[in-house]
Amino acid sequence: MTPSIDEKRLISYVERLLPIHAPSGFEGEADTAVCDIMRTFNDAVWQDASGNIIAHIKGRKSDAPIAVISHKDEISMIVKRVEKDGRLRVVPVGGLHPWAIGETPVELLADKEAVPGVLSIGAKHVSQASPAGKLKEGAPLTWEDMWVDCKQSASELAELGIRAGTRVCIARHRKNLWQIGSFLCGYNLDCRAGLAALFEVGHQLVETPPAQDVYIIASESEEIGGQGAAYALAHLPVDTAIAVDIAPAAEEYGTENSGNPILIEKDGRGVYHAATNRQLETLARTGGFDVQKAVVTSYASDSSISRAYGHVARAALIGYPGDNTHGYEICSRDGIINTTRLLLAYLLNPV
């Protein structure tokens, strides 16, 4: 039987983590929260040179340790230049698309405090002479068509420490958890729900030790190429890495937004470990639910990227299904819960 988990605690972690600002490589706010949570279930917690936060949980054996990974960074923006009129031109950090967020409140992570602004396109009651004119005629929206408006002059922004390189996130109040029926919604369910799953598993493993030593990794800079996990796995004594991340519910892949986790068989960086996926499938059915199998294209994970670099021998991914990935995401509550249950079952009964 698949072990039980504390569902209320799991969802409370999702809610706590969603509003946190953590643009790739600038993740201090997430670091504080992640360390605080990890230390509630384990004393052996540290941050490595790359910025990953790692907890080591001792198992019944130590000859084949397993790493489980979710990332703490988020897709975001960065200031490219400050124009004379105070408009801020931005470019994405990670796979953020302008048409997925549109005009929205943002916060600029300046030197001392977050500065409010609005990602803007300009007036719509205009002709082709104005920036939005071509968009009204059906032209695609690009980052070059948008700017951040803080209603401050270039000199005022400079005094606040806003310059090229300043990180920009969707405003915190826009990232709070929203629920519709049995679905959880919000920006950054990728990958804050994955972190919540790891934390809940950590609590459970204190009560029931895993079969092997486990390294829980909250990885850095996943959204810009899996840099953090690749570093961590190159330095930890593990052969198997299991990522927990959002996975796309899409007709193209034959996947749906349900309580059945998604096991990726192949993504844009390579194939996943067949024997591990077979064991995960068996454990899911033993636990009273099923899994969905998928071969995806525009996708990669901490585990598949690290496998491609040769830093780990075996890679797997348990995905909680989601609509609107890399946008305003919608995830089945049961999908997140069963993903957590499946990960715990595997750590107690690995290949």
Secondary structure in CASP SS format (residue, H / E / C, confidence):
PFRMAT SS
TARGET T0000
AUTHOR 0000-0000-0000
METHOD secondary structure of the structure
MODEL  1
M C 1.00
T C 1.00
P C 1.00
S C 1.00
I C 1.00
D C 1.00
E H 1.00
K H 1.00
R H 1.00
L H 1.00
I H 1.00
S H 1.00
Y H 1.00
V H 1.00
E H 1.00
R H 1.00
L H 1.00
L C 1.00
P C 1.00
I C 1.00
H C 1.00
A C 1.00
P E 1.00
S C 1.00
G C 1.00
F C 1.00
E C 1.00
G H 1.00
E H 1.00
A H 1.00
D H 1.00
T H 1.00
A H 1.00
V H 1.00
C H 1.00
D H 1.00
I H 1.00
M H 1.00
R C 1.00
T C 1.00
F C 1.00
N C 1.00
D C 1.00
A C 1.00
V E 1.00
W E 1.00
Q E 1.00
D C 1.00
A C 1.00
S C 1.00
G C 1.00
N C 1.00
I E 1.00
I E 1.00
A E 1.00
H E 1.00
I E 1.00
K C 1.00
G C 1.00
R C 1.00
K E 1.00
S E 1.00
D E 1.00
A E 1.00
P E 1.00
I E 1.00
A E 1.00
V E 1.00
I E 1.00
S E 1.00
H E 1.00
K C 1.00
D C 1.00
E E 1.00
I C 1.00
S E 1.00
M E 1.00
I E 1.00
V E 1.00
K E 1.00
R E 1.00
V E 1.00
E C 1.00
K C 1.00
D C 1.00
G C 1.00
R C 1.00
L E 1.00
R E 1.00
V E 1.00
V E 1.00
P E 1.00
V E 1.00
G C 1.00
G C 1.00
L C 1.00
H C 1.00
P H 1.00
W H 1.00
A H 1.00
I H 1.00
G C 1.00
E C 1.00
T E 1.00
P E 1.00
V E 1.00
E E 1.00
L E 1.00
L E 1.00
A C 1.00
D C 1.00
K C 1.00
E C 1.00
A E 1.00
V E 1.00
P E 1.00
G E 1.00
V E 1.00
L E 1.00
S E 1.00
I C 1.00
G C 1.00
A C 1.00
K C 1.00
H C 1.00
V C 1.00
S C 1.00
Q C 1.00
A C 1.00
S C 1.00
P C 1.00
A C 1.00
G H 1.00
K H 1.00
L H 1.00
K H 1.00
E C 1.00
G C 1.00
A C 1.00
P C 1.00
L C 1.00
T C 1.00
W H 1.00
E H 1.00
D H 1.00
M C 1.00
W E 1.00
V E 1.00
D E 1.00
C C 1.00
K C 1.00
Q C 1.00
S C 1.00
A H 1.00
S H 1.00
E H 1.00
L H 1.00
A H 1.00
E H 1.00
L C 1.00
G C 1.00
I C 1.00
R C 1.00
A C 1.00
G C 1.00
T C 1.00
R E 1.00
V E 1.00
C E 1.00
I E 1.00
A C 1.00
R H 1.00
H H 1.00
R H 1.00
K H 1.00
N C 1.00
L C 1.00
W E 1.00
Q E 1.00
I E 1.00
G C 1.00
S C 1.00
F E 1.00
L E 1.00
C E 1.00
G E 1.00
Y C 1.00
N C 1.00
L H 1.00
D H 1.00
C H 1.00
R H 1.00
A H 1.00
G H 1.00
L H 1.00
A H 1.00
A H 1.00
L H 1.00
F H 1.00
E H 1.00
V H 1.00
G H 1.00
H H 1.00
Q H 1.00
L H 1.00
V H 1.00
E H 1.00
T C 1.00
P C 1.00
P C 1.00
A C 1.00
Q E 1.00
D E 1.00
V E 1.00
Y E 1.00
I E 1.00
I E 1.00
A E 1.00
S E 1.00
E C 1.00
S C 1.00
E H 1.00
E H 1.00
I H 1.00
G C 1.00
G C 1.00
Q H 1.00
G H 1.00
A H 1.00
A H 1.00
Y H 1.00
A H 1.00
L H 1.00
A H 1.00
H H 1.00
L C 1.00
P C 1.00
V C 1.00
D C 1.00
T E 1.00
A E 1.00
I E 1.00
A E 1.00
V E 1.00
D E 1.00
I E 1.00
A E 1.00
P E 1.00
A C 1.00
A C 1.00
E H 1.00
E H 1.00
Y H 1.00
G C 1.00
T C 1.00
E C 1.00
N C 1.00
S C 1.00
G C 1.00
N C 1.00
P C 1.00
I E 1.00
L E 1.00
I E 1.00
E E 1.00
K E 1.00
D E 1.00
G C 1.00
R C 1.00
G E 1.00
V E 1.00
Y C 1.00
H C 1.00
A H 1.00
A H 1.00
T H 1.00
N H 1.00
R H 1.00
Q H 1.00
L H 1.00
E H 1.00
T H 1.00
L H 1.00
A H 1.00
R H 1.00
T H 1.00
G C 1.00
G C 1.00
F C 1.00
D C 1.00
V C 1.00
Q E 1.00
K E 1.00
A E 1.00
V E 1.00
V C 1.00
T C 1.00
S C 1.00
Y C 1.00
A C 1.00
S C 1.00
D H 1.00
S H 1.00
S H 1.00
I H 1.00
S H 1.00
R H 1.00
A H 1.00
Y H 1.00
G C 1.00
H C 1.00
V C 1.00
A C 1.00
R E 1.00
A E 1.00
A E 1.00
L E 1.00
I E 1.00
G E 1.00
Y E 1.00
P E 1.00
G E 1.00
D E 1.00
N C 1.00
T C 1.00
H C 1.00
G C 1.00
Y C 1.00
E E 1.00
I E 1.00
C E 1.00
S E 1.00
R H 1.00
D H 1.00
G H 1.00
I H 1.00
I H 1.00
N H 1.00
T H 1.00
T H 1.00
R H 1.00
L H 1.00
L H 1.00
L H 1.00
A H 1.00
Y H 1.00
L H 1.00
L H 1.00
N C 1.00
P C 1.00
V C 1.00
END
